[in-house]
Amino acid sequence: MDDNQERQDFDLTESDEQLSADEKTILDELGIVGAARRKFLGQNMAAALGTFAFHLLAKEEVFATLAASPDAVFASTAGVENAVKVLLKINGSTQRLEVDSRTVLLDALRERLGLTGTKKGCDQGQCGACTAIVDGRRVLSCLTLVASCEGKEVTTIEGLADADNLHPMQAAFIKHDGFQCGYCTPGQICSAVALLQEAKNGDVSHVTNNLRTSPQNLELSDEEIRERMSGNICRCGAYPGIVAAIREVHSGRETAQTRHFANDEEIAIAFNEGKADEIV
Protein backbone atom coordinates (compact mmCIF):
# COMPACT_ATOMS: atom_id res chain seq x y z
CA MET A 1 0.00 0.00 0.00
CA ASP A 2 1.50 3.37 -1.02
CA ASP A 3 1.56 6.51 1.08
CA ASN A 4 -1.27 8.17 -0.86
CA GLN A 5 -3.58 5.22 -0.26
CA GLU A 6 -2.71 5.17 3.45
CA ARG A 7 -3.40 8.90 3.69
CA GLN A 8 -6.76 8.49 1.95
CA ASP A 9 -7.74 5.63 4.27
CA PHE A 10 -6.73 7.74 7.27
CA ASP A 11 -8.77 10.72 6.01
CA LEU A 12 -11.76 8.45 5.43
CA THR A 13 -11.53 6.97 8.92
CA GLU A 14 -11.19 10.44 10.43
CA SER A 15 -14.21 11.70 8.49
CA ASP A 16 -16.30 8.70 9.56
CA GLU A 17 -15.43 9.30 13.20
CA GLN A 18 -16.98 12.76 12.94
CA LEU A 19 -20.34 11.34 11.73
CA SER A 20 -23.17 10.05 13.87
CA ALA A 21 -24.51 6.52 13.38
CA ASP A 22 -27.60 7.84 11.54
CA GLU A 23 -25.48 9.97 9.22
CA LYS A 24 -23.28 6.99 8.35
CA THR A 25 -26.37 4.85 7.63
CA ILE A 26 -27.86 7.47 5.30
CA LEU A 27 -24.58 7.87 3.37
CA ASP A 28 -24.25 4.09 3.04
CA GLU A 29 -27.82 3.78 1.72
CA LEU A 30 -27.11 6.51 -0.82
CA GLY A 31 -24.00 4.66 -1.93
CA ILE A 32 -21.71 7.54 -1.02
CA VAL A 33 -18.49 5.85 0.09
CA GLY A 34 -14.72 6.27 -0.22
CA ALA A 35 -13.57 9.27 -2.22
CA ALA A 36 -17.14 10.21 -3.02
CA ARG A 37 -17.91 10.44 0.69
CA ARG A 38 -14.91 12.68 1.31
CA LYS A 39 -15.92 14.93 -1.58
CA PHE A 40 -19.51 15.05 -0.34
CA LEU A 41 -18.44 15.98 3.19
CA GLY A 42 -16.02 18.62 1.92
CA GLN A 43 -18.67 20.25 -0.26
CA ASN A 44 -21.17 20.31 2.61
CA MET A 45 -18.62 21.83 4.97
CA ALA A 46 -17.71 24.54 2.45
CA ALA A 47 -21.39 25.31 1.89
CA ALA A 48 -22.03 25.55 5.62
CA LEU A 49 -19.08 27.93 6.13
CA GLY A 50 -20.19 30.05 3.20
CA THR A 51 -23.71 30.34 4.58
CA PHE A 52 -22.39 31.28 8.04
CA ALA A 53 -20.13 33.96 6.60
CA PHE A 54 -22.97 35.36 4.48
CA HIS A 55 -25.30 35.68 7.48
CA LEU A 56 -22.55 37.23 9.61
CA LEU A 57 -21.79 39.82 6.94
CA ALA A 58 -25.46 40.60 6.51
CA LYS A 59 -25.88 41.20 10.26
CA GLU A 60 -22.86 43.52 10.33
CA GLU A 61 -24.28 45.55 7.43
CA VAL A 62 -27.64 45.85 9.19
CA PHE A 63 -26.07 46.97 12.45
CA ALA A 64 -23.93 49.51 10.60
CA THR A 65 -27.03 51.19 9.14
CA LEU A 66 -28.88 51.44 12.45
CA ALA A 67 -29.04 54.94 13.90
CA ALA A 68 -28.50 55.41 17.60
CA SER A 69 -31.58 56.14 19.65
CA PRO A 70 -31.82 59.75 20.88
CA ASP A 71 -32.22 58.40 24.40
CA ALA A 72 -29.20 56.10 24.17
CA VAL A 73 -26.54 56.53 26.85
CA PHE A 74 -22.93 55.89 25.95
CA ALA A 75 -19.96 55.39 28.23
CA SER A 76 -17.66 58.37 28.15
CA THR A 77 -14.29 57.96 26.50
CA ALA A 78 -11.66 57.36 29.14
CA GLY A 79 -9.45 60.41 29.45
CA VAL A 80 -6.21 61.00 31.28
CA GLU A 81 -6.79 60.93 35.02
CA ASN A 82 -4.87 63.33 37.24
CA ALA A 83 -3.38 64.86 34.11
CA VAL A 84 -0.14 66.78 34.33
CA LYS A 85 1.80 68.46 31.55
CA VAL A 86 5.49 67.67 31.39
CA LEU A 87 8.16 69.36 29.28
CA LEU A 88 11.44 67.49 29.01
CA LYS A 89 14.19 66.69 26.56
CA ILE A 90 14.62 63.08 25.44
CA ASN A 91 17.67 62.12 23.40
CA GLY A 92 18.13 65.76 22.42
CA SER A 93 14.52 66.27 21.30
CA THR A 94 12.10 68.41 23.29
CA GLN A 95 8.93 66.53 24.23
CA ARG A 96 5.66 67.87 25.64
CA LEU A 97 3.53 65.21 27.28
CA GLU A 98 0.20 65.19 29.06
CA VAL A 99 0.15 62.13 31.26
CA ASP A 100 -1.41 60.72 34.37
CA SER A 101 0.55 62.04 37.35
CA ARG A 102 1.25 58.42 38.33
CA THR A 103 2.87 57.52 34.99
CA VAL A 104 6.45 56.33 35.34
CA LEU A 105 9.20 57.29 32.92
CA LEU A 106 9.47 53.73 31.59
CA ASP A 107 5.83 53.62 30.45
CA ALA A 108 6.05 57.09 28.95
CA LEU A 109 9.12 56.10 26.94
CA ARG A 110 7.72 52.83 25.67
CA GLU A 111 4.00 53.50 25.29
CA ARG A 112 3.82 57.22 24.53
CA LEU A 113 7.06 57.83 22.64
CA GLY A 114 7.73 54.42 21.09
CA LEU A 115 11.23 54.20 22.56
CA THR A 116 11.13 50.50 23.31
CA GLY A 117 14.86 50.02 23.78
CA THR A 118 14.42 50.60 27.51
CA LYS A 119 13.10 47.28 28.81
CA LYS A 120 10.54 46.42 31.45
CA GLY A 121 11.90 43.55 33.51
CA CYS A 122 10.81 43.15 37.12
CA ASP A 123 8.95 46.50 37.25
CA GLN A 124 10.11 46.77 40.86
CA GLY A 125 13.53 48.37 40.53
CA GLN A 126 15.39 45.12 41.18
CA CYS A 127 16.85 44.05 37.82
CA GLY A 128 18.11 47.27 36.19
CA ALA A 129 16.78 46.45 32.71
CA CYS A 130 14.91 49.78 32.68
CA THR A 131 17.96 51.93 33.46
CA ALA A 132 17.98 55.30 31.72
CA ILE A 133 20.10 58.43 32.23
CA VAL A 134 18.52 61.61 33.61
CA ASP A 135 20.75 64.70 33.74
CA GLY A 136 23.81 62.46 33.61
CA ARG A 137 22.71 60.21 36.47
CA ARG A 138 21.39 56.70 35.99
CA VAL A 139 17.88 56.07 37.23
CA LEU A 140 15.48 53.15 37.35
CA SER A 141 12.81 54.39 34.98
CA CYS A 142 10.23 51.93 36.31
CA LEU A 143 10.35 53.77 39.67
CA THR A 144 10.80 57.31 38.35
CA LEU A 145 7.69 59.40 37.82
CA VAL A 146 7.83 61.16 34.47
CA ALA A 147 6.46 64.26 36.21
CA SER A 148 9.66 64.40 38.26
CA CYS A 149 11.62 64.76 35.02
CA GLU A 150 10.14 68.18 34.23
CA GLY A 151 12.80 70.33 32.58
CA LYS A 152 15.38 67.55 32.66
CA GLU A 153 17.33 65.77 29.93
CA VAL A 154 16.71 62.05 29.50
CA THR A 155 19.00 59.76 27.54
CA THR A 156 17.99 56.24 26.55
CA ILE A 157 19.83 53.54 24.64
CA GLU A 158 18.47 55.03 21.40
CA GLY A 159 20.22 58.32 22.11
CA LEU A 160 23.76 57.04 22.71
CA ALA A 161 24.88 56.38 19.15
CA ASP A 162 25.71 59.21 16.74
CA ALA A 163 23.76 58.19 13.64
CA ASP A 164 25.53 55.07 12.36
CA ASN A 165 28.49 55.50 14.73
CA LEU A 166 28.09 53.44 17.87
CA HIS A 167 28.86 54.84 21.28
CA PRO A 168 32.24 53.48 22.49
CA MET A 169 30.44 51.50 25.20
CA GLN A 170 28.12 49.89 22.66
CA ALA A 171 31.08 48.93 20.47
CA ALA A 172 32.95 47.51 23.47
CA PHE A 173 29.96 45.39 24.53
CA ILE A 174 29.86 43.88 21.03
CA LYS A 175 33.62 43.33 20.96
CA HIS A 176 33.75 41.59 24.35
CA ASP A 177 30.46 39.67 24.08
CA GLY A 178 28.92 41.61 26.94
CA PHE A 179 25.51 40.14 26.25
CA GLN A 180 23.74 36.99 25.12
CA CYS A 181 19.97 37.30 24.78
CA GLY A 182 20.30 41.09 24.83
CA TYR A 183 17.22 41.87 26.92
CA CYS A 184 19.14 43.50 29.77
CA THR A 185 21.77 45.05 27.48
CA PRO A 186 20.18 48.53 27.01
CA GLY A 187 20.04 48.96 30.78
CA GLN A 188 23.54 47.56 31.20
CA ILE A 189 25.00 49.97 28.65
CA CYS A 190 23.16 53.03 30.01
CA SER A 191 24.29 52.11 33.51
CA ALA A 192 27.89 51.66 32.33
CA VAL A 193 27.94 55.03 30.55
CA ALA A 194 26.66 56.83 33.66
CA LEU A 195 29.05 54.82 35.83
CA LEU A 196 32.05 56.30 34.02
CA GLN A 197 30.69 59.80 34.57
CA GLU A 198 30.31 59.02 38.27
CA ALA A 199 33.97 57.97 38.37
CA LYS A 200 34.99 61.24 36.71
CA ASN A 201 32.99 63.13 39.32
CA GLY A 202 34.76 61.27 42.12
CA ASP A 203 31.66 59.47 43.43
CA VAL A 204 32.69 56.65 45.77
CA SER A 205 31.17 53.20 46.09
CA HIS A 206 30.90 50.57 48.81
CA VAL A 207 34.32 49.13 47.90
CA THR A 208 36.22 52.40 47.45
CA ASN A 209 39.30 52.22 49.68
CA ASN A 210 39.73 55.88 50.63
CA LEU A 211 36.50 57.57 51.66
CA ARG A 212 38.14 60.60 53.24
CA THR A 213 38.86 62.23 49.90
CA SER A 214 36.88 62.18 46.69
CA PRO A 215 39.43 62.71 43.91
CA GLN A 216 38.26 63.40 40.41
CA ASN A 217 38.69 60.73 37.75
CA LEU A 218 38.71 57.68 40.00
CA GLU A 219 40.59 54.69 38.68
CA LEU A 220 38.16 51.79 38.63
CA SER A 221 39.34 48.29 39.43
CA ASP A 222 37.38 45.25 38.30
CA GLU A 223 36.03 45.03 41.84
CA GLU A 224 34.81 48.63 41.62
CA ILE A 225 33.17 47.98 38.26
CA ARG A 226 31.39 44.88 39.54
CA GLU A 227 30.16 46.72 42.64
CA ARG A 228 28.91 49.73 40.69
CA MET A 229 27.14 47.47 38.17
CA SER A 230 25.62 45.20 40.82
CA GLY A 231 22.19 46.74 40.30
CA ASN A 232 22.05 45.42 36.74
CA ILE A 233 21.28 41.72 36.53
CA CYS A 234 22.25 39.58 33.53
CA ARG A 235 20.44 36.27 33.71
CA CYS A 236 22.58 34.94 30.86
CA GLY A 237 25.72 35.44 32.98
CA ALA A 238 27.66 37.67 30.58
CA TYR A 239 29.37 39.47 33.47
CA PRO A 240 33.02 38.82 32.40
CA GLY A 241 32.35 40.45 29.02
CA ILE A 242 30.50 43.34 30.64
CA VAL A 243 33.39 44.07 33.01
CA ALA A 244 35.92 43.79 30.18
CA ALA A 245 33.94 46.21 28.02
CA ILE A 246 33.65 48.81 30.79
CA ARG A 247 37.32 48.41 31.69
CA GLU A 248 38.38 49.07 28.10
CA VAL A 249 36.25 52.21 27.70
CA HIS A 250 37.29 53.49 31.14
CA SER A 251 41.01 53.02 30.48
CA GLY A 252 40.85 54.29 26.92
CA ARG A 253 43.16 51.46 25.91
CA GLU A 254 41.94 48.79 23.54
CA THR A 255 42.38 45.27 24.81
CA ALA A 256 42.56 42.09 22.84
CA GLN A 257 39.44 40.04 22.35
CA THR A 258 39.33 36.95 24.49
CA ARG A 259 37.52 34.99 21.79
CA HIS A 260 38.22 34.09 18.19
CA PHE A 261 37.07 31.67 15.54
CA ALA A 262 38.91 28.38 15.77
CA ASN A 263 41.19 27.56 12.85
CA ASP A 264 41.55 24.12 11.24
CA GLU A 265 44.48 23.16 13.46
CA GLU A 266 42.63 24.03 16.68
CA ILE A 267 39.54 22.15 15.50
CA ALA A 268 41.65 19.08 14.72
CA ILE A 269 43.33 19.21 18.16
CA ALA A 270 39.98 19.53 19.92
CA PHE A 271 38.56 16.68 17.84
CA ASN A 272 41.49 14.39 18.66
CA GLU A 273 41.30 15.26 22.34
CA GLY A 274 37.62 14.36 22.29
CA LYS A 275 38.37 11.00 20.70
CA ALA A 276 41.12 10.34 23.27
CA ASP A 277 38.66 11.04 26.09
CA GLU A 278 36.20 8.58 24.58
CA ILE A 279 38.91 5.89 24.46
CA VAL A 280 39.86 6.48 28.10
C-alpha positions, -999 to +999 in steps of 0.1 A: +000+000+000+015+034-010+016+065+011-013+082-009-036+052-003-027+052+035-034+089+037-068+085+019-077+056+043-067+077+073-088+107+060-118+085+054-115+070+089-112+104+104-142+117+085-163+087+096-154+093+132-170+128+129-203+113+117-232+101+139-245+065+134-276+078+115-255+100+092-233+070+084-264+049+076-279+075+053-246+079+034-242+041+030-278+038+017-271+065-008-240+047-019-217+075-010-185+059+001-147+063-002-136+093-022-171+102-030-179+104+007-149+127+013-159+149-016-195+150-003-184+160+032-160+186+019-187+202-003-212+203+026-186+218+050-177+245+024-214+253+019-220+256+056-191+279+061-202+301+032-237+303+046-224+313+080-201+340+066-230+354+045-253+357+075-226+372+096-218+398+069-255+406+065-259+412+103-229+435+103-243+456+074-276+458+092-261+470+124-239+495+106-270+512+091-289+514+124-290+549+139-285+554+176-316+561+197-318+598+209-322+584+244-292+561+242-265+565+269-229+559+259-200+554+282-177+584+281-143+580+265-117+574+291-094+604+295-062+610+313-068+609+350-049+633+372-034+649+341-001+668+343+018+685+316+055+677+314+082+694+293+114+675+290+142+667+266+146+631+254+177+621+234+181+658+224+145+663+213+121+684+233+089+665+242+057+679+256+035+652+273+002+652+291+002+621+313-014+607+344+006+620+373+012+584+383+029+575+350+065+563+353+092+573+329+095+537+316+058+536+305+060+571+289+091+561+269+077+528+257+040+535+253+038+572+245+071+578+226+077+544+211+112+542+226+111+505+233+149+500+238+144+506+275+131+473+288+105+464+314+119+435+335+108+431+371+089+465+372+101+468+409+135+484+405+154+451+412+168+440+378+181+473+362+168+465+327+149+498+327+180+519+335+180+553+317+201+584+322+185+616+336+207+647+337+238+625+336+227+602+365+214+567+360+179+561+372+155+531+374+128+544+350+102+519+363+103+538+397+108+573+384+077+594+378+078+612+345+065+643+362+097+644+383+116+648+350+101+682+342+128+703+326+154+675+327+173+658+299+167+621+295+190+598+275+180+562+266+198+535+246+185+550+214+202+583+221+238+570+227+249+564+191+257+592+167+238+582+136+255+551+124+285+555+147+281+534+179+289+548+213+322+535+225+304+515+252+281+499+227+311+489+205+330+475+235+300+454+245+299+439+210+336+433+210+337+416+243+305+397+241+289+416+269+255+401+263+237+370+251+200+373+248+203+411+248+172+419+269+191+435+298+218+451+275+202+485+270+200+490+308+235+476+312+250+500+287+232+530+300+243+521+335+279+517+323+279+550+305+267+568+337+291+548+358+321+563+340+307+598+346+303+590+383+340+580+384+350+612+367+330+631+393+348+613+421+317+595+434+327+566+458+312+532+461+309+506+488+343+491+479+362+524+475+393+522+497+397+559+506+365+576+517+381+606+532+389+622+499+369+622+467+394+627+439+383+634+404+387+607+377+387+577+400+406+547+387+382+518+386+393+483+394+374+452+383+360+450+418+348+486+416+332+480+383+314+449+395+302+467+426+289+497+407+271+475+382+256+452+408+222+467+403+221+454+367+213+417+365+222+396+335+204+363+337+226+349+309+257+354+330+277+377+306+294+395+335+330+388+324+323+404+290+305+433+306+334+441+330+359+438+302+339+462+280+336+488+308+373+484+317+384+491+281+363+522+277+373+535+311+410+530+305+409+543+269+432+515+259+419+488+235+424+453+248+426+421+228+394+400+223+393+370+245+375+350+218+382+341+182+371+317+155+389+284+158+412+276+128+416+241+112+445+232+135+426+240+167+395+222+155+417+191+147+433+192+182+400+195+199+386+167+178+415+144+187+413+153+223+376+144+223+384+110+207+411+103+233+387+110+261+362+086+246+389+059+245+399+065+281 
